[in-house]
Amino acid sequence: MDSINYTFAESLDLLRIAHKYCMDSFERPAVKKLQGASTLPEYAELMVASQLTSSDAMYAQALEGLARNWRSMSLDLAQRIGVKALFEAANRFGAQCYHCNYGNYPICASCKTYR
């Protein structure tokens, strides 16, 4: 796999097969490619990969990248990563209260309103 330059989507497809059939020699390079995520769609692919492999390290990296850009996420990407990951990304780094722009989920510590 090292000599072929796969896209993120192709790397995810390869990871699915390699993980299912325990082919570590293919899984490692696919994971390495996916961990190089730098855009919102790439972080979404990394999130799917982390869910597939149950990797906490990949999940944390994907969540951090998604949290920085969650407001610009499309419906397709949101559906792809799932409700739980979208919820965590939206609330990861101090999502603001819509009333006073201070507190975070589920109840604002400042104005005591629910979001």
BAFI-3210 file (N, C-alpha, C; in Angstrom, 3 decimals, decimal comma, padded with zeros to 6 digits):
// residues 115
n [1|2|3|4|5|6|7|8|9|10|11|12|13|14|15|16|17|18|19|20|21|22|23|24|25|26|27|28|29|30|31|32|33|34|35|36|37|38|39|40|41|42|43|44|45|46|47|48|49|50|51|52|53|54|55|56|57|58|59|60|61|62|63|64|65|66|67|68|69|70|71|72|73|74|75|76|77|78|79|80|81|82|83|84|85|86|87|88|89|90|91|92|93|94|95|96|97|98|99|100|101|102|103|104|105|106|107|108|109|110|111|112|113|114|115]
n.u [000,817|002,073|003,355|001,320|-000,856|-003,533|-006,863|-008,662|-011,193|-010,812|-008,847|-010,325|-012,140|-010,327|-009,416|-011,736|-011,974|-009,454|-009,495|-011,680|-010,794|-008,514|-005,984|-003,235|-001,002|-002,074|-003,891|-002,485|-001,070|-003,322|-004,641|-002,671|-002,687|-005,297|-005,069|-003,773|-005,525|-006,921|-008,930|-012,473|-014,155|-012,232|-011,731|-014,215|-014,154|-012,103|-013,394|-015,371|-013,673|-012,533|-014,729|-015,254|-012,990|-012,881|-011,117|-009,834|-007,935|-007,948|-010,590|-010,615|-008,879|-010,314|-012,652|-011,733|-010,938|-013,409|-014,900|-013,794|-014,799|-017,532|-019,826|-019,884|-020,524|-021,962|-025,207|-024,952|-022,374|-022,827|-024,742|-023,173|-021,190|-022,723|-025,171|-024,296|-021,520|-021,718|-023,123|-021,257|-019,128|-020,263|-020,553|-018,077|-015,907|-016,775|-019,423|-021,496|-024,062|-027,195|-028,605|-027,121|-024,490|-022,583|-022,535|-022,576|-023,785|-025,957|-027,510|-027,338|-024,940|-024,895|-027,258|-029,191|-030,871|-032,186|-030,629]
n.v [-001,195|001,179|002,158|002,982|005,689|006,194|007,568|009,224|008,046|005,632|004,542|004,143|002,211|000,139|-000,255|-001,241|-003,822|-004,927|-004,834|-006,462|-008,975|-009,306|-008,369|-007,122|-005,979|-004,506|-002,942|-001,171|000,809|001,998|003,103|004,912|006,689|007,723|009,005|011,284|013,322|016,500|018,120|018,870|016,815|014,757|014,377|013,375|010,906|009,765|009,591|007,666|005,520|005,210|004,406|002,015|000,460|000,624|002,399|004,416|006,457|007,352|008,178|010,315|012,113|012,558|013,637|016,030|017,419|017,550|018,998|021,544|022,457|021,988|023,520|024,038|021,663|019,400|017,939|015,358|014,571|014,695|012,676|010,562|010,336|009,931|010,361|010,444|011,093|013,552|015,057|015,040|016,385|018,888|019,808|019,703|021,632|023,759|024,698|027,427|029,114|029,919|032,071|033,801|033,582|032,315|029,884|026,194|022,992|020,924|022,874|026,327|027,835|030,461|031,985|030,168|028,778|026,236|024,735]
n.w [000,000|000,507|-001,793|-003,410|-003,869|-002,125|-001,897|000,796|001,062|-000,325|001,297|003,609|002,707|002,186|004,782|006,007|004,876|005,497|008,301|008,878|007,987|009,461|008,503|009,174|007,906|005,841|007,152|008,892|007,180|006,029|008,220|009,009|006,825|007,082|009,538|008,881|008,488|007,557|006,712|006,920|005,648|005,615|008,345|009,000|007,662|009,146|011,594|011,028|010,520|013,060|014,518|013,279|013,896|016,603|017,851|020,256|020,172|017,479|017,402|019,220|017,900|015,518|016,570|017,687|015,353|014,002|015,844|015,722|013,341|013,193|012,716|010,007|008,853|006,549|005,897|004,867|005,787|008,528|008,854|008,114|010,130|012,372|015,032|017,726|017,556|016,218|018,122|020,243|018,991|018,547|021,106|022,222|022,652|024,515|023,576|022,874|024,780|023,419|024,292|026,004|025,223|026,846|028,745|028,598|027,356|029,393|030,455|030,757|032,767|033,362|032,489|033,135|031,345|029,192|026,379]
ca.u [000,000|002,922|003,724|000,123|-001,428|-004,972|-007,628|-009,183|-012,310|-010,245|-008,176|-011,368|-012,611|-009,274|-009,420|-012,883|-011,646|-008,286|-009,892|-012,582|-010,052|-007,311|-004,793|-002,540|-000,072|-002,853|-004,612|-001,597|-000,899|-004,617|-004,844|-001,700|-003,208|-006,484|-004,658|-003,254|-006,688|-006,734|-010,142|-013,694|-014,520|-011,225|-012,003|-015,407|-013,679|-011,357|-014,386|-015,952|-012,631|-012,385|-015,895|-015,088|-011,913|-012,982|-009,869|-010,056|-007,001|-008,484|-011,851|-010,270|-008,329|-011,419|-013,570|-011,109|-011,044|-014,818|-015,379|-013,335|-015,505|-018,837|-020,880|-019,905|-020,741|-023,137|-026,104|-024,370|-021,295|-023,427|-025,341|-022,088|-020,493|-023,696|-025,711|-023,447|-020,301|-022,103|-023,451|-020,011|-018,354|-020,928|-020,422|-016,722|-015,083|-017,538|-020,473|-022,057|-025,496|-027,783|-029,211|-026,172|-023,152|-021,648|-022,440|-022,677|-024,805|-027,316|-028,142|-026,371|-024,640|-025,046|-028,646|-030,029|-031,825|-031,796|-030,373]
ca.v [000,000|002,350|002,682|003,480|006,818|006,046|008,677|008,897|007,117|004,331|004,031|003,643|000,940|-000,847|-000,524|-002,116|-005,200|-005,378|-005,050|-007,615|-010,213|-009,274|-008,207|-005,993|-005,338|-003,552|-002,055|-000,129|001,945|002,669|003,919|006,012|007,649|008,361|009,863|012,521|014,161|017,939|018,831|018,352|015,489|013,776|014,063|012,511|009,566|009,266|009,227|006,388|004,510|004,982|003,639|000,680|-000,276|000,879|003,047|005,637|007,489|007,917|008,845|011,604|012,984|012,919|014,496|017,349|018,058|017,824|020,033|022,854|022,841|021,324|024,406|024,011|020,285|019,145|016,885|014,065|014,235|014,466|011,349|009,589|010,117|009,489|011,339|010,530|011,831|014,933|015,674|015,264|017,423|020,177|020,203|019,362|022,736|024,870|025,267|028,595|029,255|030,789|033,238|034,761|033,288|031,992|028,511|025,114|021,962|021,046|024,092|027,413|028,192|031,897|032,453|029,064|028,311|025,059|025,002]
ca.w [000,000|000,601|-003,102|-004,075|-003,152|-002,022|-001,329|002,115|000,899|-000,682|002,494|004,503|002,135|002,431|006,218|006,296|004,482|006,261|009,687|008,921|007,771|010,309|007,669|009,780|006,977|005,057|008,062|009,421|006,266|005,831|009,417|008,936|005,838|007,653|010,645|008,300|008,157|007,771|006,292|007,547|005,122|006,027|009,749|009,016|007,294|010,299|012,610|010,610|010,735|014,497|014,937|012,697|014,560|018,057|018,248|021,032|019,722|016,232|017,743|019,830|016,846|014,629|017,321|017,781|014,040|013,723|016,769|015,248|012,112|013,156|012,200|008,539|008,432|005,725|006,376|004,480|006,710|009,840|008,819|007,980|011,399|013,361|015,971|018,926|017,226|015,923|019,398|020,970|018,299|018,749|022,511|022,649|023,130|025,069|022,727|023,543|025,011|022,399|024,921|026,568|024,697|027,917|029,236|027,632|027,489|028,876|030,965|030,859|034,153|033,525|032,408|033,614|030,334|028,440|024,970]
c.u [000,855|003,242|002,533|-000,478|-002,953|-005,616|-008,093|-010,305|-011,809|-009,520|-009,183|-011,925|-011,600|-009,238|-010,570|-012,547|-010,499|-008,654|-010,777|-011,818|-008,703|-006,016|-004,040|-001,619|-000,783|-003,541|-003,733|-001,398|-002,208|-004,912|-003,918|-002,168|-004,382|-006,124|-004,026|-004,360|-006,406|-007,959|-011,355|-014,112|-013,520|-011,402|-013,242|-015,022|-012,909|-012,311|-015,014|-014,938|-012,466|-013,548|-015,791|-014,086|-011,948|-011,699|-010,161|-009,161|-007,498|-009,767|-011,576|-009,734|-009,438|-012,365|-013,021|-011,219|-012,475|-015,347|-014,976|-014,179|-016,952|-019,935|-020,963|-020,135|-022,031|-023,984|-025,535|-023,261|-021,841|-024,059|-024,266|-021,414|-021,430|-024,053|-024,789|-022,200|-020,609|-022,395|-022,180|-019,163|-018,946|-020,725|-019,008|-015,978|-015,931|-018,521|-021,212|-023,566|-026,050|-028,379|-028,184|-024,733|-022,136|-021,530|-022,515|-023,707|-024,822|-028,023|-027,041|-026,173|-024,868|-026,514|-029,665|-031,116|-031,286|-031,556|-031,335]
c.v [001,251|002,964|003,249|004,587|006,727|007,332|008,269|007,875|005,721|003,705|003,474|002,313|-000,179|-001,236|-001,450|-003,580|-005,742|-005,662|-006,293|-008,935|-010,234|-009,230|-006,949|-005,258|-004,344|-002,519|-000,892|001,039|002,715|003,583|005,127|007,095|008,424|009,299|011,171|013,494|015,630|018,757|018,181|016,994|014,398|013,393|013,182|011,073|008,941|008,835|007,873|005,260|004,192|004,161|002,188|-000,157|-000,160|001,492|004,361|006,772|008,154|008,685|010,239|012,593|013,459|013,889|015,913|018,106|018,421|018,954|021,425|023,368|022,366|022,211|024,411|022,597|020,150|018,042|015,509|013,632|013,926|013,073|010,273|009,299|009,660|010,559|011,529|011,366|013,296|015,691|015,998|016,350|018,801|020,699|020,039|020,526|023,935|025,496|026,344|028,506|030,222|032,062|034,267|034,567|032,964|030,484|027,461|024,079|021,366|022,293|025,127|027,799|029,674|032,330|031,392|028,616|027,061|025,426|024,251]
c.w [000,000|-000,755|-003,875|-003,234|-003,184|-001,512|000,063|002,022|000,554|000,515|003,492|004,003|002,387|003,910|006,607|006,029|005,328|007,713|009,823|008,839|008,492|009,486|008,127|008,816|006,049|005,948|008,538|008,463|006,008|007,012|009,384|007,967|006,432|008,807|010,160|007,919|008,446|007,351|006,955|006,971|005,529|007,495|009,880|008,656|008,458|011,414|012,287|010,845|012,217|015,048|014,465|013,494|016,083|018,616|018,973|020,571|018,434|016,496|018,313|018,792|015,917|015,314|017,443|016,460|013,679|014,594|016,314|014,084|012,070|012,592|010,671|007,994|007,627|006,345|006,055|005,436|008,100|009,909|008,784|009,323|012,509|014,376|017,175|018,652|016,913|017,205|020,184|020,327|018,552|020,166|023,053|023,316|023,509|024,110|023,510|023,711|023,964|022,995|025,369|026,088|025,780|028,174|028,153|028,064|028,878|029,378|031,157|032,331|034,411|033,547|032,814|032,640|029,679|026,991|024,114]
res [m|d|s|i|n|y|t|f|a|e|s|l|d|l|l|r|i|a|h|k|y|c|m|d|s|f|e|r|p|a|v|k|k|l|q|g|a|s|t|l|p|e|y|a|e|l|m|v|a|s|q|l|t|s|s|d|a|m|y|a|q|a|l|e|g|l|a|r|n|w|r|s|m|s|l|d|l|a|q|r|i|g|v|k|a|l|f|e|a|a|n|r|f|g|a|q|c|y|h|c|n|y|g|n|y|p|i|c|a|s|c|k|t|y|r]
***
